[in-house]
Amino acid sequence: MHSAKCSDCGAETQVPFKPTEGRPVYCKECYQKHRPPRRY
Ligand SMILES: [Zn+2]
């Protein structure tokens, strides 16, 4: 797990992937909000 700062609420969060520079990282709650809707 990697520590990252949520790009939305600014909370410290743990992500299972290594945060990529230039890309927003969201905590669990914000991830749910920002996750794009499925197109299938
Ligand atoms: Zn957040």
mmCIF file of the protein (N, C-alpha, C, O) and its ligand, coordinates in Angstrom:
data_MODEL
# 
_entry.id   MODEL 
# 
loop_
_entity.id 
_entity.type 
_entity.pdbx_number_of_molecules 
1 polymer     1 
2 non-polymer 1 
# 
_entity_poly.entity_id                      1 
_entity_poly.type                           'polypeptide(L)' 
_entity_poly.nstd_linkage                   no 
_entity_poly.nstd_monomer                   no 
_entity_poly.pdbx_seq_one_letter_code       MHSAKCSDCGAETQVPFKPTEGRPVYCKECYQKHRPPRRY 
_entity_poly.pdbx_seq_one_letter_code_can   MHSAKCSDCGAETQVPFKPTEGRPVYCKECYQKHRPPRRY 
_entity_poly.pdbx_strand_id                 A 
# 
loop_
_entity_poly_seq.entity_id 
_entity_poly_seq.num 
_entity_poly_seq.mon_id 
_entity_poly_seq.hetero 
1 1  MET n 
1 2  HIS n 
1 3  SER n 
1 4  ALA n 
1 5  LYS n 
1 6  CYS n 
1 7  SER n 
1 8  ASP n 
1 9  CYS n 
1 10 GLY n 
1 11 ALA n 
1 12 GLU n 
1 13 THR n 
1 14 GLN n 
1 15 VAL n 
1 16 PRO n 
1 17 PHE n 
1 18 LYS n 
1 19 PRO n 
1 20 THR n 
1 21 GLU n 
1 22 GLY n 
1 23 ARG n 
1 24 PRO n 
1 25 VAL n 
1 26 TYR n 
1 27 CYS n 
1 28 LYS n 
1 29 GLU n 
1 30 CYS n 
1 31 TYR n 
1 32 GLN n 
1 33 LYS n 
1 34 HIS n 
1 35 ARG n 
1 36 PRO n 
1 37 PRO n 
1 38 ARG n 
1 39 ARG n 
1 40 TYR n 
# 
loop_
_struct_asym.id 
_struct_asym.entity_id 
A 1 
B 2 
# 
loop_
_chem_comp.id 
_chem_comp.type 
_chem_comp.mon_nstd_flag 
ALA 'L-peptide linking' y 
ARG 'L-peptide linking' y 
ASP 'L-peptide linking' y 
CYS 'L-peptide linking' y 
GLN 'L-peptide linking' y 
GLU 'L-peptide linking' y 
GLY 'peptide linking'   y 
HIS 'L-peptide linking' y 
LYS 'L-peptide linking' y 
MET 'L-peptide linking' y 
PHE 'L-peptide linking' y 
PRO 'L-peptide linking' y 
SER 'L-peptide linking' y 
THR 'L-peptide linking' y 
TYR 'L-peptide linking' y 
VAL 'L-peptide linking' y 
ZN  non-polymer         . 
# 
_pdbx_entity_nonpoly.entity_id   2 
_pdbx_entity_nonpoly.name        ? 
_pdbx_entity_nonpoly.comp_id     ZN 
# 
_pdbx_nonpoly_scheme.asym_id         B 
_pdbx_nonpoly_scheme.entity_id       2 
_pdbx_nonpoly_scheme.mon_id          ZN 
_pdbx_nonpoly_scheme.ndb_seq_num     1 
_pdbx_nonpoly_scheme.pdb_seq_num     101 
_pdbx_nonpoly_scheme.auth_seq_num    101 
_pdbx_nonpoly_scheme.pdb_mon_id      ZN 
_pdbx_nonpoly_scheme.auth_mon_id     ZN 
_pdbx_nonpoly_scheme.pdb_strand_id   A 
_pdbx_nonpoly_scheme.pdb_ins_code    . 
# 
loop_
_atom_site.group_PDB 
_atom_site.id 
_atom_site.type_symbol 
_atom_site.label_atom_id 
_atom_site.label_alt_id 
_atom_site.label_comp_id 
_atom_site.label_asym_id 
_atom_site.label_entity_id 
_atom_site.label_seq_id 
_atom_site.pdbx_PDB_ins_code 
_atom_site.Cartn_x 
_atom_site.Cartn_y 
_atom_site.Cartn_z 
_atom_site.occupancy 
_atom_site.B_iso_or_equiv 
_atom_site.pdbx_formal_charge 
_atom_site.auth_seq_id 
_atom_site.auth_comp_id 
_atom_site.auth_asym_id 
_atom_site.auth_atom_id 
_atom_site.pdbx_PDB_model_num 
ATOM   1   N  N  . MET A 1 1  ? 0.851   -1.193 0.000   1.00 0.00 ? 1   MET A N  1 
ATOM   2   C  CA . MET A 1 1  ? 0.000   0.000  0.000   1.00 0.00 ? 1   MET A CA 1 
ATOM   3   C  C  . MET A 1 1  ? 0.884   1.239  0.000   1.00 0.00 ? 1   MET A C  1 
ATOM   4   O  O  . MET A 1 1  ? 1.991   1.245  0.537   1.00 0.00 ? 1   MET A O  1 
ATOM   5   N  N  . HIS A 1 2  ? 0.361   2.272  -0.613  1.00 0.00 ? 2   HIS A N  1 
ATOM   6   C  CA . HIS A 1 2  ? 1.126   3.508  -0.698  1.00 0.00 ? 2   HIS A CA 1 
ATOM   7   C  C  . HIS A 1 2  ? 0.303   4.650  -0.109  1.00 0.00 ? 2   HIS A C  1 
ATOM   8   O  O  . HIS A 1 2  ? -0.915  4.714  -0.278  1.00 0.00 ? 2   HIS A O  1 
ATOM   9   N  N  . SER A 1 3  ? 0.982   5.528  0.572   1.00 0.00 ? 3   SER A N  1 
ATOM   10  C  CA . SER A 1 3  ? 0.293   6.688  1.117   1.00 0.00 ? 3   SER A CA 1 
ATOM   11  C  C  . SER A 1 3  ? 0.141   7.736  0.028   1.00 0.00 ? 3   SER A C  1 
ATOM   12  O  O  . SER A 1 3  ? 1.065   7.978  -0.749  1.00 0.00 ? 3   SER A O  1 
ATOM   13  N  N  . ALA A 1 4  ? -1.018  8.349  -0.021  1.00 0.00 ? 4   ALA A N  1 
ATOM   14  C  CA . ALA A 1 4  ? -1.272  9.380  -1.007  1.00 0.00 ? 4   ALA A CA 1 
ATOM   15  C  C  . ALA A 1 4  ? -2.247  10.388 -0.428  1.00 0.00 ? 4   ALA A C  1 
ATOM   16  O  O  . ALA A 1 4  ? -2.928  10.123 0.563   1.00 0.00 ? 4   ALA A O  1 
ATOM   17  N  N  . LYS A 1 5  ? -2.300  11.536 -1.056  1.00 0.00 ? 5   LYS A N  1 
ATOM   18  C  CA . LYS A 1 5  ? -3.223  12.556 -0.603  1.00 0.00 ? 5   LYS A CA 1 
ATOM   19  C  C  . LYS A 1 5  ? -4.371  12.641 -1.590  1.00 0.00 ? 5   LYS A C  1 
ATOM   20  O  O  . LYS A 1 5  ? -4.165  12.779 -2.796  1.00 0.00 ? 5   LYS A O  1 
ATOM   21  N  N  . CYS A 1 6  ? -5.552  12.559 -1.076  1.00 0.00 ? 6   CYS A N  1 
ATOM   22  C  CA . CYS A 1 6  ? -6.727  12.607 -1.932  1.00 0.00 ? 6   CYS A CA 1 
ATOM   23  C  C  . CYS A 1 6  ? -6.781  13.940 -2.673  1.00 0.00 ? 6   CYS A C  1 
ATOM   24  O  O  . CYS A 1 6  ? -6.634  15.005 -2.074  1.00 0.00 ? 6   CYS A O  1 
ATOM   25  N  N  . SER A 1 7  ? -6.990  13.861 -3.973  1.00 0.00 ? 7   SER A N  1 
ATOM   26  C  CA . SER A 1 7  ? -7.028  15.079 -4.788  1.00 0.00 ? 7   SER A CA 1 
ATOM   27  C  C  . SER A 1 7  ? -8.331  15.852 -4.606  1.00 0.00 ? 7   SER A C  1 
ATOM   28  O  O  . SER A 1 7  ? -8.452  16.995 -5.046  1.00 0.00 ? 7   SER A O  1 
ATOM   29  N  N  . ASP A 1 8  ? -9.285  15.227 -3.967  1.00 0.00 ? 8   ASP A N  1 
ATOM   30  C  CA . ASP A 1 8  ? -10.577 15.882 -3.789  1.00 0.00 ? 8   ASP A CA 1 
ATOM   31  C  C  . ASP A 1 8  ? -10.695 16.505 -2.402  1.00 0.00 ? 8   ASP A C  1 
ATOM   32  O  O  . ASP A 1 8  ? -10.792 17.725 -2.272  1.00 0.00 ? 8   ASP A O  1 
ATOM   33  N  N  . CYS A 1 9  ? -10.686 15.677 -1.378  1.00 0.00 ? 9   CYS A N  1 
ATOM   34  C  CA . CYS A 1 9  ? -10.887 16.185 -0.022  1.00 0.00 ? 9   CYS A CA 1 
ATOM   35  C  C  . CYS A 1 9  ? -9.575  16.461 0.695   1.00 0.00 ? 9   CYS A C  1 
ATOM   36  O  O  . CYS A 1 9  ? -9.570  17.078 1.760   1.00 0.00 ? 9   CYS A O  1 
ATOM   37  N  N  . GLY A 1 10 ? -8.464  16.013 0.125   1.00 0.00 ? 10  GLY A N  1 
ATOM   38  C  CA . GLY A 1 10 ? -7.163  16.304 0.710   1.00 0.00 ? 10  GLY A CA 1 
ATOM   39  C  C  . GLY A 1 10 ? -6.784  15.397 1.856   1.00 0.00 ? 10  GLY A C  1 
ATOM   40  O  O  . GLY A 1 10 ? -5.782  15.637 2.529   1.00 0.00 ? 10  GLY A O  1 
ATOM   41  N  N  . ALA A 1 11 ? -7.562  14.360 2.091   1.00 0.00 ? 11  ALA A N  1 
ATOM   42  C  CA . ALA A 1 11 ? -7.281  13.451 3.191   1.00 0.00 ? 11  ALA A CA 1 
ATOM   43  C  C  . ALA A 1 11 ? -6.166  12.477 2.833   1.00 0.00 ? 11  ALA A C  1 
ATOM   44  O  O  . ALA A 1 11 ? -6.017  12.077 1.679   1.00 0.00 ? 11  ALA A O  1 
ATOM   45  N  N  . GLU A 1 12 ? -5.396  12.109 3.829   1.00 0.00 ? 12  GLU A N  1 
ATOM   46  C  CA . GLU A 1 12 ? -4.376  11.097 3.613   1.00 0.00 ? 12  GLU A CA 1 
ATOM   47  C  C  . GLU A 1 12 ? -5.079  9.757  3.413   1.00 0.00 ? 12  GLU A C  1 
ATOM   48  O  O  . GLU A 1 12 ? -5.985  9.402  4.166   1.00 0.00 ? 12  GLU A O  1 
ATOM   49  N  N  . THR A 1 13 ? -4.664  9.039  2.417   1.00 0.00 ? 13  THR A N  1 
ATOM   50  C  CA . THR A 1 13 ? -5.309  7.767  2.135   1.00 0.00 ? 13  THR A CA 1 
ATOM   51  C  C  . THR A 1 13 ? -4.280  6.751  1.684   1.00 0.00 ? 13  THR A C  1 
ATOM   52  O  O  . THR A 1 13 ? -3.157  7.099  1.318   1.00 0.00 ? 13  THR A O  1 
ATOM   53  N  N  . GLN A 1 14 ? -4.674  5.508  1.718   1.00 0.00 ? 14  GLN A N  1 
ATOM   54  C  CA . GLN A 1 14 ? -3.798  4.432  1.270   1.00 0.00 ? 14  GLN A CA 1 
ATOM   55  C  C  . GLN A 1 14 ? -4.338  3.876  -0.034  1.00 0.00 ? 14  GLN A C  1 
ATOM   56  O  O  . GLN A 1 14 ? -5.526  3.574  -0.151  1.00 0.00 ? 14  GLN A O  1 
ATOM   57  N  N  . VAL A 1 15 ? -3.462  3.747  -1.002  1.00 0.00 ? 15  VAL A N  1 
ATOM   58  C  CA . VAL A 1 15 ? -3.898  3.181  -2.278  1.00 0.00 ? 15  VAL A CA 1 
ATOM   59  C  C  . VAL A 1 15 ? -3.071  1.938  -2.575  1.00 0.00 ? 15  VAL A C  1 
ATOM   60  O  O  . VAL A 1 15 ? -1.882  1.885  -2.261  1.00 0.00 ? 15  VAL A O  1 
ATOM   61  N  N  . PRO A 1 16 ? -3.700  0.947  -3.178  1.00 0.00 ? 16  PRO A N  1 
ATOM   62  C  CA . PRO A 1 16 ? -3.020  -0.318 -3.471  1.00 0.00 ? 16  PRO A CA 1 
ATOM   63  C  C  . PRO A 1 16 ? -2.026  -0.209 -4.622  1.00 0.00 ? 16  PRO A C  1 
ATOM   64  O  O  . PRO A 1 16 ? -1.210  -1.106 -4.835  1.00 0.00 ? 16  PRO A O  1 
ATOM   65  N  N  . PHE A 1 17 ? -2.103  0.897  -5.363  1.00 0.00 ? 17  PHE A N  1 
ATOM   66  C  CA . PHE A 1 17 ? -1.192  1.087  -6.486  1.00 0.00 ? 17  PHE A CA 1 
ATOM   67  C  C  . PHE A 1 17 ? -0.284  2.263  -6.184  1.00 0.00 ? 17  PHE A C  1 
ATOM   68  O  O  . PHE A 1 17 ? -0.580  3.083  -5.314  1.00 0.00 ? 17  PHE A O  1 
ATOM   69  N  N  . LYS A 1 18 ? 0.798   2.339  -6.889  1.00 0.00 ? 18  LYS A N  1 
ATOM   70  C  CA . LYS A 1 18 ? 1.708   3.458  -6.694  1.00 0.00 ? 18  LYS A CA 1 
ATOM   71  C  C  . LYS A 1 18 ? 1.125   4.699  -7.355  1.00 0.00 ? 18  LYS A C  1 
ATOM   72  O  O  . LYS A 1 18 ? 0.840   4.682  -8.552  1.00 0.00 ? 18  LYS A O  1 
ATOM   73  N  N  . PRO A 1 19 ? 0.945   5.770  -6.597  1.00 0.00 ? 19  PRO A N  1 
ATOM   74  C  CA . PRO A 1 19 ? 0.356   6.989  -7.163  1.00 0.00 ? 19  PRO A CA 1 
ATOM   75  C  C  . PRO A 1 19 ? 1.170   7.491  -8.353  1.00 0.00 ? 19  PRO A C  1 
ATOM   76  O  O  . PRO A 1 19 ? 2.396   7.583  -8.291  1.00 0.00 ? 19  PRO A O  1 
ATOM   77  N  N  . THR A 1 20 ? 0.479   7.806  -9.414  1.00 0.00 ? 20  THR A N  1 
ATOM   78  C  CA . THR A 1 20 ? 1.140   8.305  -10.614 1.00 0.00 ? 20  THR A CA 1 
ATOM   79  C  C  . THR A 1 20 ? 1.165   9.819  -10.589 1.00 0.00 ? 20  THR A C  1 
ATOM   80  O  O  . THR A 1 20 ? 0.146   10.462 -10.336 1.00 0.00 ? 20  THR A O  1 
ATOM   81  N  N  . GLU A 1 21 ? 2.325   10.385 -10.851 1.00 0.00 ? 21  GLU A N  1 
ATOM   82  C  CA . GLU A 1 21 ? 2.434   11.840 -10.858 1.00 0.00 ? 21  GLU A CA 1 
ATOM   83  C  C  . GLU A 1 21 ? 1.600   12.429 -11.984 1.00 0.00 ? 21  GLU A C  1 
ATOM   84  O  O  . GLU A 1 21 ? 1.574   11.904 -13.098 1.00 0.00 ? 21  GLU A O  1 
ATOM   85  N  N  . GLY A 1 22 ? 0.924   13.516 -11.681 1.00 0.00 ? 22  GLY A N  1 
ATOM   86  C  CA . GLY A 1 22 ? 0.110   14.162 -12.697 1.00 0.00 ? 22  GLY A CA 1 
ATOM   87  C  C  . GLY A 1 22 ? -1.296  13.611 -12.784 1.00 0.00 ? 22  GLY A C  1 
ATOM   88  O  O  . GLY A 1 22 ? -2.147  14.148 -13.493 1.00 0.00 ? 22  GLY A O  1 
ATOM   89  N  N  . ARG A 1 23 ? -1.530  12.528 -12.053 1.00 0.00 ? 23  ARG A N  1 
ATOM   90  C  CA . ARG A 1 23 ? -2.882  11.972 -12.065 1.00 0.00 ? 23  ARG A CA 1 
ATOM   91  C  C  . ARG A 1 23 ? -3.472  12.079 -10.669 1.00 0.00 ? 23  ARG A C  1 
ATOM   92  O  O  . ARG A 1 23 ? -2.773  11.861 -9.679  1.00 0.00 ? 23  ARG A O  1 
ATOM   93  N  N  . PRO A 1 24 ? -4.755  12.414 -10.586 1.00 0.00 ? 24  PRO A N  1 
ATOM   94  C  CA . PRO A 1 24 ? -5.381  12.565 -9.281  1.00 0.00 ? 24  PRO A CA 1 
ATOM   95  C  C  . PRO A 1 24 ? -5.542  11.235 -8.567  1.00 0.00 ? 24  PRO A C  1 
ATOM   96  O  O  . PRO A 1 24 ? -5.784  10.196 -9.180  1.00 0.00 ? 24  PRO A O  1 
ATOM   97  N  N  . VAL A 1 25 ? -5.402  11.304 -7.259  1.00 0.00 ? 25  VAL A N  1 
ATOM   98  C  CA . VAL A 1 25 ? -5.592  10.118 -6.426  1.00 0.00 ? 25  VAL A CA 1 
ATOM   99  C  C  . VAL A 1 25 ? -6.740  10.426 -5.480  1.00 0.00 ? 25  VAL A C  1 
ATOM   100 O  O  . VAL A 1 25 ? -6.791  11.499 -4.877  1.00 0.00 ? 25  VAL A O  1 
ATOM   101 N  N  . TYR A 1 26 ? -7.639  9.500  -5.357  1.00 0.00 ? 26  TYR A N  1 
ATOM   102 C  CA . TYR A 1 26 ? -8.783  9.733  -4.494  1.00 0.00 ? 26  TYR A CA 1 
ATOM   103 C  C  . TYR A 1 26 ? -8.861  8.705  -3.376  1.00 0.00 ? 26  TYR A C  1 
ATOM   104 O  O  . TYR A 1 26 ? -8.434  7.560  -3.525  1.00 0.00 ? 26  TYR A O  1 
ATOM   105 N  N  . CYS A 1 27 ? -9.411  9.142  -2.262  1.00 0.00 ? 27  CYS A N  1 
ATOM   106 C  CA . CYS A 1 27 ? -9.648  8.212  -1.178  1.00 0.00 ? 27  CYS A CA 1 
ATOM   107 C  C  . CYS A 1 27 ? -10.862 7.355  -1.547  1.00 0.00 ? 27  CYS A C  1 
ATOM   108 O  O  . CYS A 1 27 ? -11.491 7.569  -2.583  1.00 0.00 ? 27  CYS A O  1 
ATOM   109 N  N  . LYS A 1 28 ? -11.176 6.409  -0.711  1.00 0.00 ? 28  LYS A N  1 
ATOM   110 C  CA . LYS A 1 28 ? -12.270 5.490  -1.031  1.00 0.00 ? 28  LYS A CA 1 
ATOM   111 C  C  . LYS A 1 28 ? -13.573 6.215  -1.352  1.00 0.00 ? 28  LYS A C  1 
ATOM   112 O  O  . LYS A 1 28 ? -14.219 5.934  -2.361  1.00 0.00 ? 28  LYS A O  1 
ATOM   113 N  N  . GLU A 1 29 ? -13.946 7.137  -0.495  1.00 0.00 ? 29  GLU A N  1 
ATOM   114 C  CA . GLU A 1 29 ? -15.220 7.819  -0.693  1.00 0.00 ? 29  GLU A CA 1 
ATOM   115 C  C  . GLU A 1 29 ? -15.223 8.649  -1.969  1.00 0.00 ? 29  GLU A C  1 
ATOM   116 O  O  . GLU A 1 29 ? -16.183 8.615  -2.739  1.00 0.00 ? 29  GLU A O  1 
ATOM   117 N  N  . CYS A 1 30 ? -14.151 9.388  -2.185  1.00 0.00 ? 30  CYS A N  1 
ATOM   118 C  CA . CYS A 1 30 ? -14.096 10.244 -3.362  1.00 0.00 ? 30  CYS A CA 1 
ATOM   119 C  C  . CYS A 1 30 ? -13.933 9.405  -4.620  1.00 0.00 ? 30  CYS A C  1 
ATOM   120 O  O  . CYS A 1 30 ? -14.396 9.789  -5.694  1.00 0.00 ? 30  CYS A O  1 
ATOM   121 N  N  . TYR A 1 31 ? -13.289 8.284  -4.488  1.00 0.00 ? 31  TYR A N  1 
ATOM   122 C  CA . TYR A 1 31 ? -13.139 7.411  -5.652  1.00 0.00 ? 31  TYR A CA 1 
ATOM   123 C  C  . TYR A 1 31 ? -14.501 6.980  -6.174  1.00 0.00 ? 31  TYR A C  1 
ATOM   124 O  O  . TYR A 1 31 ? -14.723 6.890  -7.382  1.00 0.00 ? 31  TYR A O  1 
ATOM   125 N  N  . GLN A 1 32 ? -15.396 6.718  -5.253  1.00 0.00 ? 32  GLN A N  1 
ATOM   126 C  CA . GLN A 1 32 ? -16.750 6.331  -5.644  1.00 0.00 ? 32  GLN A CA 1 
ATOM   127 C  C  . GLN A 1 32 ? -17.420 7.459  -6.422  1.00 0.00 ? 32  GLN A C  1 
ATOM   128 O  O  . GLN A 1 32 ? -18.172 7.212  -7.365  1.00 0.00 ? 32  GLN A O  1 
ATOM   129 N  N  . LYS A 1 33 ? -17.144 8.689  -6.023  1.00 0.00 ? 33  LYS A N  1 
ATOM   130 C  CA . LYS A 1 33 ? -17.785 9.825  -6.675  1.00 0.00 ? 33  LYS A CA 1 
ATOM   131 C  C  . LYS A 1 33 ? -17.177 10.103 -8.044  1.00 0.00 ? 33  LYS A C  1 
ATOM   132 O  O  . LYS A 1 33 ? -17.870 10.508 -8.977  1.00 0.00 ? 33  LYS A O  1 
ATOM   133 N  N  . HIS A 1 34 ? -15.875 9.877  -8.146  1.00 0.00 ? 34  HIS A N  1 
ATOM   134 C  CA . HIS A 1 34 ? -15.183 10.247 -9.375  1.00 0.00 ? 34  HIS A CA 1 
ATOM   135 C  C  . HIS A 1 34 ? -15.062 9.103  -10.366 1.00 0.00 ? 34  HIS A C  1 
ATOM   136 O  O  . HIS A 1 34 ? -14.666 9.306  -11.514 1.00 0.00 ? 34  HIS A O  1 
ATOM   137 N  N  . ARG A 1 35 ? -15.394 7.937  -9.935  1.00 0.00 ? 35  ARG A N  1 
ATOM   138 C  CA . ARG A 1 35 ? -15.288 6.816  -10.852 1.00 0.00 ? 35  ARG A CA 1 
ATOM   139 C  C  . ARG A 1 35 ? -16.260 7.003  -12.012 1.00 0.00 ? 35  ARG A C  1 
ATOM   140 O  O  . ARG A 1 35 ? -17.450 7.225  -11.789 1.00 0.00 ? 35  ARG A O  1 
ATOM   141 N  N  . PRO A 1 36 ? -15.780 6.918  -13.221 1.00 0.00 ? 36  PRO A N  1 
ATOM   142 C  CA . PRO A 1 36 ? -16.666 7.089  -14.366 1.00 0.00 ? 36  PRO A CA 1 
ATOM   143 C  C  . PRO A 1 36 ? -17.697 5.989  -14.452 1.00 0.00 ? 36  PRO A C  1 
ATOM   144 O  O  . PRO A 1 36 ? -17.417 4.844  -14.097 1.00 0.00 ? 36  PRO A O  1 
ATOM   145 N  N  . PRO A 1 37 ? -18.891 6.320  -14.922 1.00 0.00 ? 37  PRO A N  1 
ATOM   146 C  CA . PRO A 1 37 ? -19.949 5.319  -15.041 1.00 0.00 ? 37  PRO A CA 1 
ATOM   147 C  C  . PRO A 1 37 ? -19.589 4.261  -16.079 1.00 0.00 ? 37  PRO A C  1 
ATOM   148 O  O  . PRO A 1 37 ? -18.887 4.524  -17.055 1.00 0.00 ? 37  PRO A O  1 
ATOM   149 N  N  . ARG A 1 38 ? -20.077 3.102  -15.840 1.00 0.00 ? 38  ARG A N  1 
ATOM   150 C  CA . ARG A 1 38 ? -19.808 2.011  -16.781 1.00 0.00 ? 38  ARG A CA 1 
ATOM   151 C  C  . ARG A 1 38 ? -20.530 2.260  -18.112 1.00 0.00 ? 38  ARG A C  1 
ATOM   152 O  O  . ARG A 1 38 ? -21.628 2.814  -18.159 1.00 0.00 ? 38  ARG A O  1 
ATOM   153 N  N  . ARG A 1 39 ? -19.890 1.844  -19.147 1.00 0.00 ? 39  ARG A N  1 
ATOM   154 C  CA . ARG A 1 39 ? -20.488 2.062  -20.478 1.00 0.00 ? 39  ARG A CA 1 
ATOM   155 C  C  . ARG A 1 39 ? -20.972 0.751  -21.082 1.00 0.00 ? 39  ARG A C  1 
ATOM   156 O  O  . ARG A 1 39 ? -21.516 0.745  -22.186 1.00 0.00 ? 39  ARG A O  1 
ATOM   157 N  N  . TYR A 1 40 ? -20.786 -0.331 -20.392 1.00 0.00 ? 40  TYR A N  1 
ATOM   158 C  CA . TYR A 1 40 ? -21.155 -1.604 -20.993 1.00 0.00 ? 40  TYR A CA 1 
ATOM   159 C  C  . TYR A 1 40 ? -22.671 -1.736 -21.095 1.00 0.00 ? 40  TYR A C  1 
ATOM   160 O  O  . TYR A 1 40 ? -23.171 -2.752 -21.579 1.00 0.00 ? 40  TYR A O  1 
HETATM 161 ZN ZN . ZN  B 2 .  ? -11.226 12.160 -0.651  1.00 0.00 2 101 ZN  A ZN 1 
# 
